[in-house]
Amino acid sequence: MSSTLQQVANEVGVSRMTVSSALRGVGRISIETRKRVQEAATAMGYRPNAAARATRNGCFGAIALLSPAAGRGYLPFRFLDALHDSLADHHLHLTLAHLAIDPSGTGVIPKVLRELVVDGLLVNYSRRMPPELENSITRGSAPSIWINNDLPVDVVRPDDREAGERLTRELIAKGYRRIVYVDAEYFTAGNGPSHYSSQHRMDGYRSAMVNAGLRPQVLCPEHLLTRPDAMSYLRQSFDWQQKPEAVLTYTPRQAFAVLQMAERRGIRVPEDLHLATFHEAGLSDEGMPITTIYLPWSVMADQAVDMLTTRIREGARSLPPRVIRYADVDWAKPMMQGH
């Protein structure tokens, strides 16, 4: 049987309230006392009763991350690591909940939306969500923050338009003029881009080219393509006769496809053709001669937690979106040789 809070207090020789504050990391308690309390609690096998605490103050100390099936949302380990650490700083833990979509396109309402079991929600759903699911989130009692979505409020997302413009502008500054933008997975069922970032990155590229007095060259399909068909479209439609000097792609997968096509034609990358894309990690360190502008996933995790804890603390008030600037550019190696 585990020890009680009072037993830990008796062992250390402090009050029950001091032990509670020390274990929760709050209050004006010396480092030495806090350490003694923590060591005693560990040695005595004391574990706080989270259920009792939730009953007393109405807080669960938990945040749910709502994440969908593959293809409707994406979170790298870099984001999840930063999210875990940021929640720990607020003495919160993470609960994962799956947003399932049945074959008819109807959402299955998860338990965290049917019952009050967490203090707030982080929603990782970047594609179009079934209306009943969205209503359950927006009208629920737990405040929510959306991740990587283009909503007017309560969202944190990267600044894809600025990233597309900056990366294109830096390519131009390095002497490239014939720069092609490629997104072979752009359209979905006639409803425009499958994700807002497709349009934003392309708009940033166009803006940089026009401002430099250069002609934008965009390669994207006019109708919905599956992923294999998108790669086939890219291989068949890419115009090598235009002799592009640089290619900026929406995803690393498409950059890899252009790299393979270039190698088959004896075109050296990056010496004869410079490839660039958007990703959460540098590709040059993995032996890929592809320039990468880093997605700001760690900063987004910190900002998402800050927004959500603010909403939890201040009630249901919505917050304006936080748009996070991309991080540094990792330039392909060897860089610019023979250019």
N, C-alpha and C positions, 0 to 999 in steps of 0.2 A: 504493500500500500504506500502511495506517495505521501510525502510530508505536506503539511499545511503552511500557509503563509506565516501564521503565528509561530509555528515551530522554527521556521527559518529565522524569524525575528529574535526569538529567545536564544538561538544558537549564536547569532552575531552580536546580540546585546543592543539592538536598536528597536524602534517602534515598528509596528505592522505597516504603517503608512510609508515609512522610510524604505522598507523592503519592496513594497509595491511600486514606489516611484523609481527605485534603483533598477528594478527589473524591466520597467517600461521605458527607461532612459529619459525620464523627465525630472523636474524639480532641481533645487539647489543642493546637490549631494556631492561630496568630495569624491575624487577619483579613487582614493583609497577605500572609502566606505562602499562605493559602488562595486569595486572589485571584490571586497570581502563578502558582500551579499551574493554576488553572482557565483563565487566559488562555493559558498555554503549551499546555495540552492542546487547547484550541480551535484555536489557531494551527497546531499540528502535526497536527491531524486525529485525535487519539487518541480511541478509543471503547472502553470496557470490554467485555470478552468475558463477556456474561451467562451463556452456556452453560458456560464454564469455571468461573465463580464458583459456579453451581448444582451442578456436579460436585464442587467442593471442599467446600462447606458444606451442601449439600442444600437450599438455599433458592433459589427462583426470582425473588423480588422482585416477584411478580405476584399480584394478587387477581382472581378471576373474579366478575363480576356475572351471575347466572343470571336471565334475564328471559323471560317467556312471550310467547305470541301475544297480540294485542289482546283485552282483555276479562277477562284473568286476572291482571292486574297493571298498576300505573301508577306512573311516576316522572316528576316534572316536571324541567325544566332546572335549577331551583333546587337540587334534591337532587343532580343529577349534577355540577353545578359544585362544590358543597361537598364531594362525595365525591372528586372529582379532587384538590382542594386538600388535603384531609385525608390522602389516600393519599400525595401528594407530600411532605407533612411527615414521613412515615414511610419515605420513599425507596422507595415501592412504585408500580407502575403497574397500570392497569386493563385487564382482558381481558373482552370481552363474549361471552356464550354464550347461544344461543337455546334455550329449552325448547319444543320442538315437540310438539304433540298431534295425533295422526292422527284421522281421522273416527270411529274406534271408541272414542276416548277414551283410548287407550293412549299413554303417553309415549315419546318417542324419546330415548334416553340420549345426551347430548352428550359430546364428547370430554373435556371437563374433568372428567367423572365417570367416564369409562372409563380415563383415563390420569392419572398424577400429573404435572401440568404447572403447577400453581399452588400457592401456600402456603395459601390459604384461599378460602372461598366466601361471597358475599353473595347471598342468595336473595330475589328479588323475585317472590313468587308468593302473591298474597293470596287466591286462590280455592281450591277443593278440588283437590288435586294427585293424579294417579294414583299408587297405592301403590308401584309399582316405581320411580318417580322419587324419591319421598320416601325409600324405603329406600336408594337409591343415595347420597343426600345424607347421611342421618343415620349410615349405616354406613361411609361412605367414610373414607379416610385424612386428607383435608383438613378442618380444622375449619370450621364454617359458622355464620353469623348470619343470621336471617331478618328481613325488613323488612316492617313493616305487616301483621303477622299476630298472631293471639291464641294463641300457643303458651305452654306453661308455663316454658320455658327458651330461652336463646339467641335472643332476639328483641328488636327495638326497634320501638316503635309509639307513635303519638300517644294521648293520653288523651282519647278521644272522649266518654266519659261525662262527664268534668269539663267539656269544652268545651260539650256540649249543655246541661248544668246552668248553667254560667256565663253563656252567651249568653242563655238564657231568664231567668235571674235579673236580668241587666242590663236586659232589655226590661221586666220587671216594675218595676224600680226607676225606669224612665223613665215609668211611668204606664200601661203597657199591661196589660190584663186578659184580653181575649178573644184568646188566642194559640193558633194552630193549628199543629200539626206535620204536615208532608207528606213522605211517602216513597212515591212511586208505583212504585218498583222494588224493593220490600222482599223479597218472597218469591221463592224459586226451587224449583220442582218439589216443593213440599210439605215441603222440608227446612229451613225457617226462612230467616233472612236470607242473602242471597248473600255478604255480607261482615260480619264481626263488628261493624264500626263502625255499621252500620245499627241494630242493637239497642242498642249503647252510647249513641249520640247520642239515640235515642228515650228510653232509660231516664233519661238526664240531664235531658231536657226534662220528663218526667213527675215526676221527683223535685222539680225546682224549682217546678213548678206546685202539686203537693200540699203542699209545705212552705209555700207562700204562701197556702194555703187556696183555690186556684183549681182549676177542673175542667179536666183535660187533654182536648184534642180532637185526636185522631190520625186522619189520613187515609192509609190504605195498603191495597192490595188483599189479598184472601184467597187468591190463587193466582198462579202464574207468569204474567208478562206480558212480551212483547217490549218493547223500548224504544219503538217507535212506539205500541204498544197502551197502554203505561204513560202516555204523554203524553195519549192519548185518554181513558183512565180518569180522569186528573187533571182534564181539562177538563169531563168529564161528571159527576164526583162531587163536585167542590168546591161546598160549600154557602154561597152568598153570602147566603142568608137569615139566617144566624147573625151577619152583620155583623162579621167578624173585624177586630180592630184591628192584629194583626201575624201574619205567617206565617213560620215557621221551616222551611226545606226541607233535605233530606239532601244535595242537590247543587245547584250553580249552574244546571244545565240545568232543573231543576224550578222554581227561582226565576224564571228567564226566562219559563217557561210561565205562571206565576201573574201575572207582570208584564204579559204580553200580554193575558191575560184581564181584568185590572184596567183596562188602558187602553181596551179595547173597551167597558167598562161606564162609562167616564168617571170611574173612581176614580183619584185622584192618589196616586202613590207617590213619596216616603214620606209626604206630607202626610196622606192619608186612610188609607193602609194601609202598614205598615212591613214590608218583606221582609228576611229575614236568612238566611245560609247559611254553609257551611264551604268554604274554598278556600285555595289557596296564595298568592294575590295579591288585593289590594284591587280591588273592582269599581267603586267610586265614582270612582276616578281614570280609569276607562275610560268614564265617562259613564253608568254604570248606577246607578240609585238603590237599591242593594242593600247592606245591611250585611254585612260579612264578618268571620269570625273566622279568623285565619291558621293554617293547618297548619304545624307546626314542622319542615319538611323539612330545612332546613340543619342544625339541631341533631341531627336524627335521623341524618343522614349522618355527622356527627362522632362520635356515640355508637356507630354501627354499626362504624366503623373502629376506635374504641377497644376495643370488645368483641372484635372479630375479632383484632386484634393481641395482645390479652391472651391469647386462647385459643391463638394460634400460639406465643406466648412461653412459656406455662405448660403446654402440652400439651392433652389432650382434655377437661379439666375443663369441665363446662357452667356457664353463668352465669345468674343470675336475670334475668328480663326487665327492660328499662329502658323505663318509660312516660313519655313526654315531654309536658309541659304545652303546650297551644296558646299561640301568641303573642298579640299585641294584637288588639283589635277595631277594624276600620275602619268607622266609622259612615256610613251613607248621607247624602248631601248633596242638597238642603238637609235639615237635621235637625230634626224635630219641629215644623216650622212649621204652625200651625193645629191642632195636636193638643190 
